[in-house]
Amino acid sequence: MCTYAFVDYKVHYVCVPCRRSFKQPRRRQEPRCPRCARPMRYAGHDFAAPRRGDERRWRAVEAVLEAGLRYDGFEPCGCGRQPKPRPRTSAQVRARRRLAARTGLPEADALSLQL
């Protein structure tokens, strides 16, 4: 049964410079941040925003989104429920980037590995 096929779920959009996230219906055009008017980035269905003052976790969120990854626990159609590991701190991001440099993995693949 496809979880996302029959209902339009709201997804998370993130403004990393303002450290804000909002749930909105999925759109073709990215919404703008109400605070700074920059385009917000699509973060996926399962994004959990860190506290605004937690800089190391926001740097990890920025690195994940820069690599083109999203916070989704489901497959795009919603059938598979394999959790997708993502780094939670900037130290985990640095460790995975070192692993990517050492092994020749693309950065996005290294950031999605569970260590």
N, CA, C and O atoms as CSV, one atom per row, in Angstrom:
chain,resi,resn,atom,element,x,y,z
A,1,MET,N,N,0.847,-1.174,0.000
A,1,MET,CA,C,0.000,0.000,0.000
A,1,MET,C,C,0.892,1.236,0.000
A,1,MET,O,O,1.775,1.355,0.849
A,2,CYS,N,N,0.686,2.119,-0.899
A,2,CYS,CA,C,1.486,3.337,-1.002
A,2,CYS,C,C,1.000,4.379,-0.006
A,2,CYS,O,O,-0.133,4.852,-0.096
A,3,THR,N,N,1.847,4.733,0.933
A,3,THR,CA,C,1.471,5.656,1.992
A,3,THR,C,C,1.239,7.067,1.466
A,3,THR,O,O,0.274,7.722,1.862
A,4,TYR,N,N,2.100,7.537,0.589
A,4,TYR,CA,C,2.014,8.913,0.126
A,4,TYR,C,C,1.170,9.066,-1.136
A,4,TYR,O,O,1.048,10.180,-1.646
A,5,ALA,N,N,0.592,8.005,-1.649
A,5,ALA,CA,C,-0.110,8.073,-2.925
A,5,ALA,C,C,-1.506,8.674,-2.815
A,5,ALA,O,O,-1.975,9.284,-3.776
A,6,PHE,N,N,-2.178,8.525,-1.694
A,6,PHE,CA,C,-3.582,8.905,-1.612
A,6,PHE,C,C,-3.834,10.198,-0.842
A,6,PHE,O,O,-4.914,10.777,-0.964
A,7,VAL,N,N,-2.888,10.657,-0.070
A,7,VAL,CA,C,-3.063,11.859,0.746
A,7,VAL,C,C,-1.899,12.800,0.457
A,7,VAL,O,O,-0.755,12.363,0.333
A,8,ASP,N,N,-2.196,14.087,0.350
A,8,ASP,CA,C,-1.143,15.085,0.183
A,8,ASP,C,C,-0.660,15.523,1.562
A,8,ASP,O,O,-1.306,16.333,2.227
A,9,TYR,N,N,0.469,14.988,1.980
A,9,TYR,CA,C,1.039,15.339,3.269
A,9,TYR,C,C,1.832,16.632,3.146
A,9,TYR,O,O,2.410,16.923,2.098
A,10,LYS,N,N,1.853,17.396,4.220
A,10,LYS,CA,C,2.694,18.584,4.241
A,10,LYS,C,C,4.137,18.136,4.447
A,10,LYS,O,O,4.402,17.140,5.120
A,11,VAL,N,N,5.051,18.877,3.864
A,11,VAL,CA,C,6.473,18.555,3.980
A,11,VAL,C,C,7.194,19.727,4.647
A,11,VAL,O,O,6.666,20.836,4.738
A,12,HIS,N,N,8.396,19.454,5.103
A,12,HIS,CA,C,9.189,20.471,5.801
A,12,HIS,C,C,10.013,21.279,4.807
A,12,HIS,O,O,10.657,20.727,3.916
A,13,TYR,N,N,9.978,22.571,4.976
A,13,TYR,CA,C,10.850,23.491,4.260
A,13,TYR,C,C,11.706,24.199,5.305
A,13,TYR,O,O,11.227,24.521,6.393
A,14,VAL,N,N,12.980,24.442,4.971
A,14,VAL,CA,C,13.942,24.959,5.944
A,14,VAL,C,C,14.636,26.194,5.389
A,14,VAL,O,O,15.001,26.245,4.214
A,15,CYS,N,N,14.811,27.185,6.250
A,15,CYS,CA,C,15.684,28.323,5.976
A,15,CYS,C,C,16.862,28.183,6.932
A,15,CYS,O,O,16.734,28.479,8.120
A,16,VAL,N,N,17.993,27.742,6.432
A,16,VAL,CA,C,19.154,27.477,7.291
A,16,VAL,C,C,19.734,28.768,7.871
A,16,VAL,O,O,20.072,28.776,9.054
A,17,PRO,N,N,19.871,29.870,7.104
A,17,PRO,CA,C,20.429,31.081,7.720
A,17,PRO,C,C,19.587,31.608,8.880
A,17,PRO,O,O,20.137,32.119,9.856
A,18,CYS,N,N,18.258,31.491,8.789
A,18,CYS,CA,C,17.368,31.960,9.873
A,18,CYS,C,C,17.132,30.878,10.922
A,18,CYS,O,O,16.619,31.160,12.005
A,19,ARG,N,N,17.505,29.645,10.601
A,19,ARG,CA,C,17.282,28.488,11.480
A,19,ARG,C,C,15.803,28.320,11.805
A,19,ARG,O,O,15.402,28.250,12.967
A,20,ARG,N,N,15.012,28.258,10.748
A,20,ARG,CA,C,13.574,28.078,10.896
A,20,ARG,C,C,13.101,27.002,9.930
A,20,ARG,O,O,13.669,26.809,8.855
A,21,SER,N,N,12.048,26.310,10.344
A,21,SER,CA,C,11.438,25.323,9.457
A,21,SER,C,C,9.927,25.441,9.556
A,21,SER,O,O,9.380,25.796,10.600
A,22,PHE,N,N,9.266,25.136,8.447
A,22,PHE,CA,C,7.822,25.213,8.363
A,22,PHE,C,C,7.318,24.011,7.592
A,22,PHE,O,O,7.981,23.529,6.674
A,23,LYS,N,N,6.137,23.524,7.967
A,23,LYS,CA,C,5.475,22.470,7.202
A,23,LYS,C,C,4.463,23.138,6.295
A,23,LYS,O,O,3.608,23.902,6.744
A,24,GLN,N,N,4.575,22.836,5.006
A,24,GLN,CA,C,3.671,23.411,4.020
A,24,GLN,C,C,3.361,22.360,2.977
A,24,GLN,O,O,4.110,21.394,2.829
A,25,PRO,N,N,2.267,22.533,2.252
A,25,PRO,CA,C,1.996,21.594,1.156
A,25,PRO,C,C,3.117,21.662,0.121
A,25,PRO,O,O,3.695,22.724,-0.111
A,26,ARG,N,N,3.416,20.532,-0.492
A,26,ARG,CA,C,4.487,20.475,-1.496
A,26,ARG,C,C,4.098,21.311,-2.701
A,26,ARG,O,O,2.982,21.203,-3.211
A,27,ARG,N,N,5.015,22.135,-3.149
A,27,ARG,CA,C,4.768,23.030,-4.282
A,27,ARG,C,C,5.850,22.847,-5.328
A,27,ARG,O,O,6.927,22.320,-5.050
A,28,ARG,N,N,5.546,23.285,-6.521
A,28,ARG,CA,C,6.570,23.256,-7.576
A,28,ARG,C,C,7.629,24.320,-7.307
A,28,ARG,O,O,8.817,24.110,-7.554
A,29,GLN,N,N,7.182,25.455,-6.801
A,29,GLN,CA,C,8.087,26.553,-6.515
A,29,GLN,C,C,8.365,26.571,-5.014
A,29,GLN,O,O,7.440,26.468,-4.209
A,30,GLU,N,N,9.631,26.701,-4.640
A,30,GLU,CA,C,9.977,26.717,-3.219
A,30,GLU,C,C,9.418,27.973,-2.558
A,30,GLU,O,O,9.527,29.067,-3.112
A,31,PRO,N,N,8.820,27.823,-1.378
A,31,PRO,CA,C,8.301,29.008,-0.687
A,31,PRO,C,C,9.436,29.879,-0.170
A,31,PRO,O,O,10.577,29.431,-0.054
A,32,ARG,N,N,9.116,31.100,0.132
A,32,ARG,CA,C,10.106,32.050,0.656
A,32,ARG,C,C,9.998,32.119,2.170
A,32,ARG,O,O,8.917,31.970,2.740
A,33,CYS,N,N,11.131,32.345,2.804
A,33,CYS,CA,C,11.177,32.487,4.255
A,33,CYS,C,C,10.446,33.774,4.655
A,33,CYS,O,O,10.708,34.830,4.079
A,34,PRO,N,N,9.543,33.703,5.623
A,34,PRO,CA,C,8.835,34.918,6.023
A,34,PRO,C,C,9.727,35.939,6.736
A,34,PRO,O,O,9.361,37.107,6.862
A,35,ARG,N,N,10.888,35.494,7.196
A,35,ARG,CA,C,11.779,36.399,7.926
A,35,ARG,C,C,12.759,37.118,7.001
A,35,ARG,O,O,12.922,38.334,7.093
A,36,CYS,N,N,13.416,36.364,6.104
A,36,CYS,CA,C,14.464,36.962,5.270
A,36,CYS,C,C,14.119,37.002,3.783
A,36,CYS,O,O,14.853,37.609,3.002
A,37,ALA,N,N,13.028,36.373,3.378
A,37,ALA,CA,C,12.540,36.334,1.990
A,37,ALA,C,C,13.433,35.531,1.043
A,37,ALA,O,O,13.281,35.637,-0.174
A,38,ARG,N,N,14.359,34.732,1.573
A,38,ARG,CA,C,15.147,33.827,0.724
A,38,ARG,C,C,14.320,32.581,0.434
A,38,ARG,O,O,13.424,32.240,1.207
A,39,PRO,N,N,14.611,31.896,-0.673
A,39,PRO,CA,C,13.886,30.639,-0.922
A,39,PRO,C,C,14.233,29.604,0.139
A,39,PRO,O,O,15.396,29.425,0.499
A,40,MET,N,N,13.207,28.933,0.626
A,40,MET,CA,C,13.422,27.878,1.624
A,40,MET,C,C,13.727,26.582,0.891
A,40,MET,O,O,13.362,26.424,-0.274
A,41,ARG,N,N,14.396,25.652,1.568
A,41,ARG,CA,C,14.814,24.398,0.941
A,41,ARG,C,C,13.927,23.258,1.403
A,41,ARG,O,O,13.544,23.179,2.571
A,42,TYR,N,N,13.612,22.386,0.479
A,42,TYR,CA,C,12.798,21.205,0.784
A,42,TYR,C,C,13.640,20.239,1.618
A,42,TYR,O,O,14.729,19.845,1.200
A,43,ALA,N,N,13.134,19.855,2.810
A,43,ALA,CA,C,13.890,18.982,3.703
A,43,ALA,C,C,13.291,17.587,3.824
A,43,ALA,O,O,13.927,16.701,4.394
A,44,GLY,N,N,12.095,17.368,3.308
A,44,GLY,CA,C,11.500,16.036,3.348
A,44,GLY,C,C,10.357,15.917,4.340
A,44,GLY,O,O,9.991,16.881,5.013
A,45,HIS,N,N,9.802,14.715,4.416
A,45,HIS,CA,C,8.664,14.460,5.290
A,45,HIS,C,C,9.062,14.295,6.750
A,45,HIS,O,O,8.283,14.650,7.634
A,46,ASP,N,N,10.241,13.771,7.029
A,46,ASP,CA,C,10.609,13.355,8.376
A,46,ASP,C,C,11.684,14.232,9.022
A,46,ASP,O,O,12.439,13.753,9.868
A,47,PHE,N,N,11.761,15.481,8.644
A,47,PHE,CA,C,12.756,16.390,9.210
A,47,PHE,C,C,12.341,16.796,10.621
A,47,PHE,O,O,11.176,17.113,10.862
A,48,ALA,N,N,13.281,16.786,11.538
A,48,ALA,CA,C,13.060,17.281,12.900
A,48,ALA,C,C,14.062,18.403,13.130
A,48,ALA,O,O,15.266,18.163,13.210
A,49,ALA,N,N,13.566,19.608,13.232
A,49,ALA,CA,C,14.435,20.778,13.345
A,49,ALA,C,C,15.118,20.819,14.704
A,49,ALA,O,O,14.475,20.603,15.731
A,50,PRO,N,N,16.422,21.098,14.716
A,50,PRO,CA,C,17.106,21.304,16.001
A,50,PRO,C,C,16.702,22.648,16.605
A,50,PRO,O,O,16.068,23.469,15.942
A,51,ARG,N,N,17.067,22.861,17.842
A,51,ARG,CA,C,16.807,24.159,18.473
A,51,ARG,C,C,17.588,25.245,17.737
A,51,ARG,O,O,18.647,24.983,17.168
A,52,ARG,N,N,17.059,26.456,17.755
A,52,ARG,CA,C,17.704,27.548,17.017
A,52,ARG,C,C,19.124,27.827,17.492
A,52,ARG,O,O,19.969,28.217,16.686
A,53,GLY,N,N,19.406,27.641,18.758
A,53,GLY,CA,C,20.731,27.945,19.294
A,53,GLY,C,C,21.757,26.846,19.105
A,53,GLY,O,O,22.925,27.038,19.445
A,54,ASP,N,N,21.363,25.711,18.578
A,54,ASP,CA,C,22.264,24.565,18.436
A,54,ASP,C,C,22.992,24.650,17.090
A,54,ASP,O,O,22.546,24.073,16.098
A,55,GLU,N,N,24.113,25.372,17.066
A,55,GLU,CA,C,24.830,25.641,15.821
A,55,GLU,C,C,25.372,24.385,15.156
A,55,GLU,O,O,25.300,24.259,13.934
A,56,ARG,N,N,25.914,23.452,15.934
A,56,ARG,CA,C,26.536,22.269,15.322
A,56,ARG,C,C,25.500,21.388,14.638
A,56,ARG,O,O,25.799,20.775,13.613
A,57,ARG,N,N,24.301,21.312,15.176
A,57,ARG,CA,C,23.258,20.528,14.505
A,57,ARG,C,C,22.734,21.233,13.260
A,57,ARG,O,O,22.401,20.572,12.277
A,58,TRP,N,N,22.654,22.563,13.282
A,58,TRP,CA,C,22.232,23.282,12.086
A,58,TRP,C,C,23.289,23.199,10.987
A,58,TRP,O,O,22.949,23.178,9.804
A,59,ARG,N,N,24.580,23.152,11.369
A,59,ARG,CA,C,25.620,22.955,10.346
A,59,ARG,C,C,25.488,21.581,9.710
A,59,ARG,O,O,25.734,21.422,8.515
A,60,ALA,N,N,25.099,20.579,10.508
A,60,ALA,CA,C,24.883,19.238,9.967
A,60,ALA,C,C,23.689,19.236,9.014
A,60,ALA,O,O,23.745,18.603,7.960
A,61,VAL,N,N,22.617,19.932,9.369
A,61,VAL,CA,C,21.445,20.038,8.491
A,61,VAL,C,C,21.840,20.703,7.180
A,61,VAL,O,O,21.436,20.253,6.107
A,62,GLU,N,N,22.623,21.767,7.261
A,62,GLU,CA,C,23.063,22.466,6.061
A,62,GLU,C,C,23.906,21.559,5.164
A,62,GLU,O,O,23.737,21.572,3.944
A,63,ALA,N,N,24.810,20.773,5.752
A,63,ALA,CA,C,25.654,19.871,4.971
A,63,ALA,C,C,24.818,18.791,4.281
A,63,ALA,O,O,25.078,18.442,3.129
A,64,VAL,N,N,23.820,18.267,4.983
A,64,VAL,CA,C,22.959,17.231,4.396
A,64,VAL,C,C,22.175,17.810,3.217
A,64,VAL,O,O,22.099,17.187,2.158
A,65,LEU,N,N,21.596,18.993,3.395
A,65,LEU,CA,C,20.813,19.597,2.315
A,65,LEU,C,C,21.697,20.031,1.149
A,65,LEU,O,O,21.280,19.943,-0.006
A,66,GLU,N,N,22.913,20.498,1.435
A,66,GLU,CA,C,23.855,20.874,0.372
A,66,GLU,C,C,24.247,19.662,-0.473
A,66,GLU,O,O,24.472,19.786,-1.676
A,67,ALA,N,N,24.328,18.495,0.158
A,67,ALA,CA,C,24.702,17.274,-0.564
A,67,ALA,C,C,23.543,16.728,-1.394
A,67,ALA,O,O,23.709,15.751,-2.124
A,68,GLY,N,N,22.363,17.357,-1.285
A,68,GLY,CA,C,21.216,16.905,-2.062
A,68,GLY,C,C,20.402,15.819,-1.383
A,68,GLY,O,O,19.538,15.211,-2.015
A,69,LEU,N,N,20.661,15.566,-0.107
A,69,LEU,CA,C,19.904,14.551,0.624
A,69,LEU,C,C,18.699,15.191,1.301
A,69,LEU,O,O,18.656,16.403,1.511
A,70,ARG,N,N,17.733,14.364,1.634
A,70,ARG,CA,C,16.532,14.821,2.329
A,70,ARG,C,C,16.305,13.952,3.555
A,70,ARG,O,O,16.916,12.893,3.696
A,71,TYR,N,N,15.445,14.392,4.420
A,71,TYR,CA,C,15.085,13.644,5.619
A,71,TYR,C,C,13.768,12.912,5.348
A,71,TYR,O,O,12.695,13.377,5.732
A,72,ASP,N,N,13.868,11.783,4.694
A,72,ASP,CA,C,12.697,10.972,4.376
A,72,ASP,C,C,12.924,9.563,4.876
A,72,ASP,O,O,13.956,8.958,4.583
A,73,GLY,N,N,11.968,9.031,5.631
A,73,GLY,CA,C,12.059,7.659,6.114
A,73,GLY,C,C,11.408,6.680,5.166
A,73,GLY,O,O,11.673,5.480,5.231
A,74,PHE,N,N,10.553,7.181,4.282
A,74,PHE,CA,C,9.873,6.332,3.319
A,74,PHE,C,C,10.561,6.424,1.969
A,74,PHE,O,O,11.308,7.364,1.698
A,75,GLU,N,N,10.302,5.445,1.136
A,75,GLU,CA,C,10.674,5.548,-0.269
A,75,GLU,C,C,9.779,6.624,-0.885
A,75,GLU,O,O,8.780,6.997,-0.269
A,76,PRO,N,N,10.099,7.137,-2.079
A,76,PRO,CA,C,9.279,8.203,-2.656
A,76,PRO,C,C,7.797,7.848,-2.781
A,76,PRO,O,O,6.949,8.730,-2.644
A,77,CYS,N,N,7.469,6.603,-3.034
A,77,CYS,CA,C,6.050,6.242,-3.148
A,77,CYS,C,C,5.455,5.916,-1.785
A,77,CYS,O,O,4.233,5.848,-1.654
A,78,GLY,N,N,6.282,5.713,-0.771
A,78,GLY,CA,C,5.793,5.444,0.571
A,78,GLY,C,C,5.711,3.976,0.918
A,78,GLY,O,O,5.257,3.632,2.009
A,79,CYS,N,N,6.132,3.104,0.032
A,79,CYS,CA,C,6.001,1.664,0.284
A,79,CYS,C,C,7.059,1.134,1.250
A,79,CYS,O,O,6.737,0.346,2.140
A,80,GLY,N,N,8.291,1.543,1.093
A,80,GLY,CA,C,9.377,1.031,1.930
A,80,GLY,C,C,9.561,1.880,3.169
A,80,GLY,O,O,9.428,3.103,3.116
A,81,ARG,N,N,9.863,1.245,4.274
A,81,ARG,CA,C,10.052,1.977,5.528
A,81,ARG,C,C,11.484,1.826,6.035
A,81,ARG,O,O,11.681,1.623,7.233
A,82,GLN,N,N,12.451,1.914,5.197
A,82,GLN,CA,C,13.838,1.834,5.630
A,82,GLN,C,C,14.278,3.196,6.139
A,82,GLN,O,O,14.224,4.168,5.386
A,83,PRO,N,N,14.710,3.302,7.383
A,83,PRO,CA,C,15.155,4.608,7.877
A,83,PRO,C,C,16.429,5.044,7.168
A,83,PRO,O,O,17.302,4.230,6.868
A,84,LYS,N,N,16.516,6.316,6.911
A,84,LYS,CA,C,17.671,6.875,6.231
A,84,LYS,C,C,18.536,7.596,7.261
A,84,LYS,O,O,18.143,8.654,7.752
A,85,PRO,N,N,19.700,7.052,7.597
A,85,PRO,CA,C,20.541,7.718,8.601
A,85,PRO,C,C,21.125,9.013,8.056
A,85,PRO,O,O,21.543,9.077,6.899
A,86,ARG,N,N,21.151,10.022,8.877
A,86,ARG,CA,C,21.739,11.311,8.536
A,86,ARG,C,C,22.603,11.757,9.711
A,86,ARG,O,O,22.279,11.459,10.861
A,87,PRO,N,N,23.690,12.463,9.441
A,87,PRO,CA,C,24.509,12.967,10.550
A,87,PRO,C,C,23.724,13.993,11.356
A,87,PRO,O,O,22.952,14.774,10.799
A,88,ARG,N,N,23.925,13.984,12.659
A,88,ARG,CA,C,23.186,14.891,13.525
A,88,ARG,C,C,24.037,16.042,14.030
A,88,ARG,O,O,23.498,17.057,14.472
A,89,THR,N,N,25.355,15.905,13.973
A,89,THR,CA,C,26.243,16.974,14.456
A,89,THR,C,C,27.307,17.265,13.407
A,89,THR,O,O,27.524,16.477,12.486
A,90,SER,N,N,27.961,18.400,13.561
A,90,SER,CA,C,29.008,18.760,12.612
A,90,SER,C,C,30.204,17.811,12.727
A,90,SER,O,O,30.918,17.609,11.745
A,91,ALA,N,N,30.435,17.231,13.897
A,91,ALA,CA,C,31.528,16.252,14.052
A,91,ALA,C,C,31.243,15.001,13.225
A,91,ALA,O,O,32.158,14.443,12.619
A,92,GLN,N,N,30.006,14.561,13.191
A,92,GLN,CA,C,29.649,13.406,12.361
A,92,GLN,C,C,29.788,13.734,10.885
A,92,GLN,O,O,30.183,12.876,10.096
A,93,VAL,N,N,29.470,14.963,10.500
A,93,VAL,CA,C,29.643,15.385,9.101
A,93,VAL,C,C,31.118,15.336,8.728
A,93,VAL,O,O,31.475,14.822,7.668
A,94,ARG,N,N,31.986,15.874,9.601
A,94,ARG,CA,C,33.433,15.857,9.316
A,94,ARG,C,C,33.950,14.436,9.203
A,94,ARG,O,O,34.753,14.145,8.316
A,95,ALA,N,N,33.508,13.537,10.084
A,95,ALA,CA,C,33.971,12.141,10.034
A,95,ALA,C,C,33.539,11.473,8.727
A,95,ALA,O,O,34.315,10.721,8.137
A,96,ARG,N,N,32.336,11.731,8.276
A,96,ARG,CA,C,31.860,11.118,7.036
A,96,ARG,C,C,32.528,11.727,5.814
A,96,ARG,O,O,32.743,11.041,4.814
A,97,ARG,N,N,32.857,13.007,5.888
A,97,ARG,CA,C,33.594,13.620,4.771
A,97,ARG,C,C,35.012,13.067,4.687
A,97,ARG,O,O,35.531,12.856,3.590
A,98,ARG,N,N,35.646,12.829,5.843
A,98,ARG,CA,C,36.977,12.210,5.827
A,98,ARG,C,C,36.897,10.811,5.230
A,98,ARG,O,O,37.770,10.411,4.459
A,99,LEU,N,N,35.849,10.065,5.585
A,99,LEU,CA,C,35.656,8.730,5.034
A,99,LEU,C,C,35.480,8.800,3.521
A,99,LEU,O,O,36.023,7.965,2.798
A,100,ALA,N,N,34.731,9.782,3.035
A,100,ALA,CA,C,34.520,9.942,1.595
A,100,ALA,C,C,35.835,10.245,0.889
A,100,ALA,O,O,36.101,9.710,-0.187
A,101,ALA,N,N,36.656,11.097,1.490
A,101,ALA,CA,C,37.947,11.438,0.875
A,101,ALA,C,C,38.884,10.239,0.860
A,101,ALA,O,O,39.629,10.034,-0.098
A,102,ARG,N,N,38.840,9.443,1.939
A,102,ARG,CA,C,39.720,8.287,2.047
A,102,ARG,C,C,39.323,7.169,1.090
A,102,ARG,O,O,40.187,6.529,0.491
A,103,THR,N,N,38.020,6.931,0.944
A,103,THR,CA,C,37.562,5.784,0.158
A,103,THR,C,C,37.148,6.132,-1.261
A,103,THR,O,O,36.978,5.234,-2.086
A,104,GLY,N,N,36.982,7.425,-1.568
A,104,GLY,CA,C,36.574,7.820,-2.909
A,104,GLY,C,C,35.063,7.789,-3.115
A,104,GLY,O,O,34.593,7.900,-4.247
A,105,LEU,N,N,34.308,7.641,-2.048
A,105,LEU,CA,C,32.839,7.677,-2.149
A,105,LEU,C,C,32.375,9.092,-2.465
A,105,LEU,O,O,33.028,10.051,-2.053
A,106,PRO,N,N,31.271,9.252,-3.183
A,106,PRO,CA,C,30.692,10.590,-3.306
A,106,PRO,C,C,30.231,11.084,-1.930
A,106,PRO,O,O,29.852,10.285,-1.074
A,107,GLU,N,N,30.266,12.384,-1.729
A,107,GLU,CA,C,29.940,12.953,-0.414
A,107,GLU,C,C,28.517,12.596,0.020
A,107,GLU,O,O,28.282,12.305,1.193
A,108,ALA,N,N,27.579,12.616,-0.911
A,108,ALA,CA,C,26.176,12.293,-0.561
A,108,ALA,C,C,26.060,10.866,-0.063
A,108,ALA,O,O,25.300,10.601,0.868
A,109,ASP,N,N,26.801,9.935,-0.667
A,109,ASP,CA,C,26.755,8.535,-0.209
A,109,ASP,C,C,27.383,8.394,1.173
A,109,ASP,O,O,26.890,7.641,2.012
A,110,ALA,N,N,28.472,9.120,1.403
A,110,ALA,CA,C,29.131,9.039,2.705
A,110,ALA,C,C,28.265,9.638,3.803
A,110,ALA,O,O,28.249,9.133,4.925
A,111,LEU,N,N,27.537,10.721,3.487
A,111,LEU,CA,C,26.679,11.327,4.496
A,111,LEU,C,C,25.469,10.470,4.825
A,111,LEU,O,O,24.868,10.635,5.886
A,112,SER,N,N,25.105,9.564,3.942
A,112,SER,CA,C,23.944,8.712,4.207
A,112,SER,C,C,24.328,7.375,4.836
A,112,SER,O,O,23.459,6.543,5.098
A,113,LEU,N,N,25.609,7.163,5.078
A,113,LEU,CA,C,26.036,5.921,5.734
A,113,LEU,C,C,25.781,5.981,7.226
A,113,LEU,O,O,25.803,7.053,7.830
A,114,GLN,N,N,25.541,4.827,7.809
A,114,GLN,CA,C,25.432,4.744,9.277
A,114,GLN,C,C,26.774,4.282,9.807
A,114,GLN,O,O,27.262,3.216,9.434
A,115,LEU,N,N,27.369,5.081,10.674
A,115,LEU,CA,C,28.678,4.721,11.249
A,115,LEU,C,C,28.521,4.253,12.672
A,115,LEU,O,O,29.509,3.908,13.321
